[in-house]
Amino acid sequence: MKRNIFYGLVWTCGRVAFRRSKTVWEQPPADDEPAVFVCNHAGIRGPAIMTLDFKRKHKTWTICYTLNRSTCPNFAFHDFFAGESRKHKKAWWALSRAVGIAMPHLFGVGDVIPLYHDERLVNTLRDSLETLKSGEDIVIFAESPVRFSEYVNELQCGFADLGYLYRLKTGKNLKFYPVYAEKKNRTIAIGAPIEYDPSVPARIQREQISAYVRDGIDRMGRTLKKHKPVPFLPQRWYDHYGQYEHDLQSYWKLFEIPEDK
């Protein structure tokens, strides 16, 4: 996709903030088949490191609210900044509006697949299948607000449906790799994959694949050289948005209609 000056500027700033990371494989791919890489988020760190230094050609699932100038300010205020926990909310709203201008412009020239949480999810799955069929990987940040460990949250397991759909369309079994990206050690740790098994019902595999990937991320976080893990969401989010930890559908509604701020 064609880049622009703004994208180049952000890339340069990211390169300054994040020194080059090495990729360490537990089990390197034995073939050139595309795969799904499910990574910890660690605030902005996971997406930044994977964008800058994951060399396999890929596209990234990106939540739809960041791609639209109408919804991005709300998303930035609540999700990025946990704005309800802040003093001087007007200042945080101003910053959120600036983010709402910049992020859609940035992602508009990025290699992203919009992730929807409504009936438009079929578009996400369709675009993902086309990406995989073209030979490109998909990178997914699937953590939910539900806490699991200091290294990773519980995962939203819908991504595992790509295994069933890919098998249906190609007759091949898709692999899912757990990934732990960490800034201090400058490492993208990639665990051994789990492969879709057509003999197991898709509903059961949703849970099996999600649990395997979650546990793999957690294990790699624990075994990596000493570092301070960065949570998906900060404690201030749970202090002021805790009612949404187990109610994501209500949380998404915060972003659907811009607030009059």
LINKA-V287976 format. One record per residue. N is the residue number from 1. RES is the residue in one small letter. PSI is psi as a letter, one per 30 degrees, with the letter a starting at -180 (none if undefined). Layout:
BEGIN
n	res	psi
N	RES	PSI
N	RES	PSI
END
This chain:
BEGIN
n	res	psi
1	m	k
2	k	k
3	r	l
4	n	l
5	i	e
6	f	e
7	y	e
8	g	e
9	l	e
10	v	e
11	w	e
12	t	e
13	c	e
14	g	e
15	r	e
16	v	e
17	a	e
18	f	j
19	r	l
20	r	k
21	s	k
22	k	k
23	t	k
24	v	j
25	w	k
26	e	e
27	q	j
28	p	k
29	p	k
30	a	f
31	d	a
32	d	g
33	e	k
34	p	l
35	a	l
36	v	k
37	f	j
38	v	j
39	c	l
40	n	l
41	h	e
42	a	h
43	g	b
44	i	f
45	r	e
46	g	e
47	p	e
48	a	e
49	i	e
50	m	e
51	t	e
52	l	e
53	d	f
54	f	j
55	k	f
56	r	k
57	k	k
58	h	l
59	k	l
60	t	k
61	w	k
62	t	k
63	i	k
64	c	f
65	y	f
66	t	f
67	l	f
68	n	k
69	r	f
70	s	e
71	t	f
72	c	e
73	p	e
74	n	e
75	f	e
76	a	e
77	f	e
78	h	e
79	d	e
80	f	e
81	f	f
82	a	h
83	g	e
84	e	f
85	s	f
86	r	k
87	k	l
88	h	h
89	k	e
90	k	e
91	a	e
92	w	e
93	w	e
94	a	e
95	l	e
96	s	e
97	r	e
98	a	e
99	v	e
100	g	f
101	i	e
102	a	e
103	m	e
104	p	e
105	h	e
106	l	e
107	f	f
108	g	f
109	v	g
110	g	l
111	d	i
112	v	l
113	i	j
114	p	k
115	l	j
116	y	l
117	h	g
118	d	a
119	e	f
120	r	f
121	l	f
122	v	e
123	n	e
124	t	e
125	l	e
126	r	e
127	d	e
128	s	e
129	l	e
130	e	e
131	t	e
132	l	e
133	k	f
134	s	f
135	g	g
136	e	k
137	d	l
138	i	k
139	v	k
140	i	k
141	f	j
142	a	g
143	e	k
144	s	l
145	p	f
146	v	k
147	r	k
148	f	e
149	s	l
150	e	f
151	y	f
152	v	k
153	n	l
154	e	l
155	l	k
156	q	j
157	c	g
158	g	f
159	f	f
160	a	f
161	d	f
162	l	f
163	g	e
164	y	e
165	l	e
166	y	e
167	r	e
168	l	e
169	k	e
170	t	f
171	g	g
172	k	l
173	n	k
174	l	k
175	k	k
176	f	k
177	y	k
178	p	k
179	v	k
180	y	j
181	a	k
182	e	k
183	k	e
184	k	e
185	n	f
186	r	h
187	t	k
188	i	j
189	a	k
190	i	j
191	g	l
192	a	k
193	p	l
194	i	k
195	e	k
196	y	k
197	d	j
198	p	f
199	s	f
200	v	k
201	p	k
202	a	e
203	r	e
204	i	e
205	q	e
206	r	e
207	e	e
208	q	e
209	i	e
210	s	e
211	a	e
212	y	e
213	v	e
214	r	e
215	d	e
216	g	e
217	i	e
218	d	e
219	r	e
220	m	e
221	g	e
222	r	e
223	t	f
224	l	l
225	k	l
226	k	k
227	h	l
228	k	j
229	p	k
230	v	k
231	p	l
232	f	e
233	l	k
234	p	l
235	q	e
236	r	e
237	w	e
238	y	e
239	d	e
240	h	f
241	y	g
242	g	f
243	q	f
244	y	f
245	e	e
246	h	g
247	d	i
248	l	e
249	q	e
250	s	e
251	y	e
252	w	e
253	k	f
254	l	f
255	f	f
256	e	e
257	i	j
258	p	k
259	e	l
260	d	i
261	k	none
END
